[in-house]
């Protein structure tokens, strides 16, 4: 049996020391968004105090928190609504070079988009935006998303809306599908 060359610290089939393995793994933020529509098919967007563009409800996943639980927590914190979350519509890899973020401090992000359902007038009336963070909540026509949201966010929201309509889910890179669209139901 021959030894691997000295430049190969861990030949295939051998264990890598835990610290070296951990250091070799990608480090990314994890975020969640929730797609909610009204009965007319308009998408719920939040006007927030910390951005010029609008956002779907959502935020960061806390350490050791499951993404679906983070989505439910964010909807409760931001809109005051208890919402069970179970269906994933999209998973998007957002590169560290995304405009608006400092690549020296932003490692990139994986964002899960969950289906928040179609809300009727009673559910909409129950919305209580978080003071100091959420300035307003509006339902907007999907065609308006590219003008109201950052480009990647709009692509992600539209892809999730399409996946919902097709009864499937989609994998994205910077909001662009990398998987074929789901088949029509």
Backbone torsions as a table, in degrees:
resi	resn	phi	psi	omega
1	UNK	NA	132.7	-179.4
2	UNK	-94.5	152.7	177.5
3	UNK	-84.2	148.4	176.7
4	UNK	-68.7	156.4	177.6
5	UNK	-60.0	150.2	-177.9
6	UNK	-58.4	-25.0	-179.2
7	UNK	-75.2	-11.5	-179.3
8	UNK	-97.5	96.7	-174.8
9	UNK	-68.8	-23.3	-178.2
10	UNK	-147.0	90.7	179.7
11	UNK	-61.0	154.1	179.8
12	UNK	-51.7	132.8	177.3
13	UNK	92.5	-0.9	176.8
14	UNK	-114.7	155.8	-177.9
15	UNK	-75.2	139.6	173.5
16	UNK	-95.3	138.7	176.0
17	UNK	-54.2	141.6	-174.3
18	UNK	-53.8	-43.2	-178.7
19	UNK	-64.0	-42.0	-179.9
20	UNK	-67.9	-40.3	178.4
21	UNK	-63.7	-46.3	178.8
22	UNK	-59.2	-41.8	-180.0
23	UNK	-68.6	-22.7	-178.3
24	UNK	-84.7	-12.1	-176.3
25	UNK	-82.5	149.3	177.2
26	UNK	-65.4	139.7	174.8
27	UNK	-111.7	117.5	-179.4
28	UNK	-134.2	152.0	169.3
29	UNK	-73.8	160.9	174.5
30	UNK	-126.5	129.2	179.8
31	UNK	-131.0	168.9	179.0
32	UNK	-137.1	149.3	171.1
33	UNK	-135.4	154.9	179.6
34	UNK	-126.8	122.5	178.6
35	UNK	-89.7	116.2	177.7
36	UNK	-121.9	136.6	174.6
37	UNK	-124.6	161.5	172.2
38	UNK	-96.3	-179.7	-175.5
39	UNK	-68.9	-13.5	175.9
40	UNK	-91.3	0.9	178.8
41	UNK	86.0	8.3	177.9
42	UNK	-81.2	151.2	-173.9
43	UNK	-98.7	134.7	177.1
44	UNK	-74.2	122.6	174.7
45	UNK	-124.3	146.6	177.8
46	UNK	-104.7	138.7	166.9
47	UNK	-96.4	117.7	-174.9
48	UNK	-109.6	158.5	-176.2
49	UNK	-74.0	-19.5	-170.7
50	UNK	-106.6	6.4	178.3
51	UNK	-142.5	153.1	175.5
52	UNK	-81.4	-27.6	-178.9
53	UNK	-97.3	163.9	-178.5
54	UNK	-91.5	161.8	-175.4
55	UNK	-134.7	153.5	163.4
56	UNK	-69.9	155.8	172.8
57	UNK	-58.6	145.6	178.9
58	UNK	152.5	-169.3	-179.5
59	UNK	169.1	-157.4	-177.1
60	UNK	-83.7	150.0	174.8
61	UNK	-87.7	128.4	178.8
62	UNK	-73.0	158.2	177.6
63	UNK	-54.5	134.3	178.1
64	UNK	65.2	14.8	179.4
65	UNK	-97.5	136.2	175.7
66	UNK	-72.0	142.4	-178.7
67	UNK	-55.2	-42.3	-179.2
68	UNK	-63.7	-37.9	176.6
69	UNK	-67.4	-37.8	177.2
70	UNK	-62.9	-40.5	179.6
71	UNK	-62.9	-45.6	178.2
72	UNK	-63.0	-40.7	178.9
73	UNK	-63.2	-44.7	-178.6
74	UNK	-63.8	-41.9	178.1
75	UNK	-62.7	-40.4	177.6
76	UNK	-65.1	-46.9	-178.9
77	UNK	-65.4	-41.6	-173.4
78	UNK	-87.0	-33.9	-174.7
79	UNK	-117.6	-8.6	-179.1
80	UNK	72.5	22.0	-176.4
81	UNK	-114.0	128.9	170.9
82	UNK	-81.8	118.9	-175.2
83	UNK	-135.0	116.9	174.6
84	UNK	-69.2	135.8	-178.4
85	UNK	-118.2	127.6	178.8
86	UNK	-143.2	-28.4	-173.4
87	UNK	-101.1	124.4	175.0
88	UNK	-88.9	131.1	177.7
89	UNK	-101.3	-33.2	-176.6
90	UNK	-155.5	152.2	170.0
91	UNK	-129.5	123.6	-173.5
92	UNK	-122.8	130.3	172.1
93	UNK	-92.4	119.7	-179.4
94	UNK	-105.4	119.5	-175.4
95	UNK	-71.0	157.0	-179.1
96	UNK	-67.4	-13.0	-179.4
97	UNK	-92.9	11.9	-179.0
98	UNK	-59.3	129.1	178.7
99	UNK	-55.6	141.3	-179.4
100	UNK	96.2	-9.7	178.4
101	UNK	-118.9	147.3	177.5
102	UNK	-84.9	114.3	-178.2
103	UNK	-62.7	-16.1	177.2
104	UNK	-74.2	-23.7	-178.5
105	UNK	-119.7	-16.9	179.6
106	UNK	-99.8	111.1	-176.1
107	UNK	-82.5	-2.0	-170.7
108	UNK	103.7	170.5	-174.1
109	UNK	-152.4	147.7	167.8
110	UNK	-105.6	123.8	179.9
111	UNK	-117.2	125.0	174.3
112	UNK	-93.2	131.9	174.2
113	UNK	-109.4	121.7	-178.6
114	UNK	-106.8	155.3	178.8
115	UNK	-85.4	115.7	176.9
116	UNK	-93.0	-1.1	175.4
117	UNK	88.5	-176.3	176.8
118	UNK	-106.8	121.4	-174.9
119	UNK	-98.5	139.8	175.8
120	UNK	-90.6	-179.9	-175.4
121	UNK	-62.6	-32.0	178.5
122	UNK	-67.4	-43.9	177.3
123	UNK	-64.9	-40.1	-179.9
124	UNK	-65.2	-40.0	179.4
125	UNK	-64.7	-22.3	-178.9
126	UNK	-82.2	-7.1	-179.0
127	UNK	-63.5	131.5	176.2
128	UNK	-128.7	90.0	-177.6
129	UNK	-58.2	142.2	-179.4
130	UNK	-66.5	119.0	179.8
131	UNK	-63.2	142.9	178.0
132	UNK	84.5	-13.2	179.1
133	UNK	-123.7	-47.8	-177.3
134	UNK	-103.1	111.7	-179.4
135	UNK	-76.4	-37.2	-178.8
136	UNK	-164.7	161.7	175.5
137	UNK	-126.3	129.4	-179.5
138	UNK	-130.3	150.1	169.5
139	UNK	-103.4	124.6	-174.7
140	UNK	-125.5	153.3	176.8
141	UNK	-63.3	138.3	179.7
142	UNK	-53.9	-31.1	179.1
143	UNK	-65.2	-18.4	178.8
144	UNK	-86.1	-12.2	-175.2
145	UNK	-56.2	-44.7	-178.8
146	UNK	-61.8	-25.3	179.0
147	UNK	-89.9	-19.1	-176.2
148	UNK	-101.0	-23.4	-174.6
149	UNK	-113.3	161.6	170.6
150	UNK	-61.4	149.5	-174.0
151	UNK	-52.4	-49.0	-179.8
152	UNK	-64.1	-37.8	178.4
153	UNK	-65.8	-41.2	178.8
154	UNK	-64.7	-44.6	178.2
155	UNK	-59.4	-43.7	-179.4
156	UNK	-62.8	-45.6	-179.3
157	UNK	-63.4	-43.8	179.9
158	UNK	-66.7	-38.2	177.4
159	UNK	-65.3	-39.4	178.0
160	UNK	-66.9	-40.0	177.9
161	UNK	-62.8	-42.1	177.0
162	UNK	-64.1	-44.1	179.3
163	UNK	-61.1	-40.9	177.8
164	UNK	-60.5	-46.3	-178.8
165	UNK	-62.6	-31.6	-178.9
166	UNK	-89.0	-5.2	179.0
167	UNK	76.5	25.8	-178.0
168	UNK	-136.0	-154.1	178.5
169	UNK	-143.6	162.8	-176.3
170	UNK	-138.1	145.9	173.4
171	UNK	-101.2	133.1	-175.1
172	UNK	-124.6	156.0	167.5
173	UNK	-127.4	112.9	-177.0
174	UNK	55.3	37.3	178.1
175	UNK	85.4	-5.2	179.3
176	UNK	-99.0	131.1	-179.7
177	UNK	-62.2	136.5	173.1
178	UNK	-114.3	-4.6	174.1
179	UNK	-112.8	152.3	176.7
180	UNK	-62.8	152.4	177.4
181	UNK	-62.3	150.1	179.3
182	UNK	-64.4	152.2	179.0
183	UNK	-67.1	151.4	176.6
184	UNK	-63.6	142.6	-178.9
185	UNK	-66.4	NA	NA
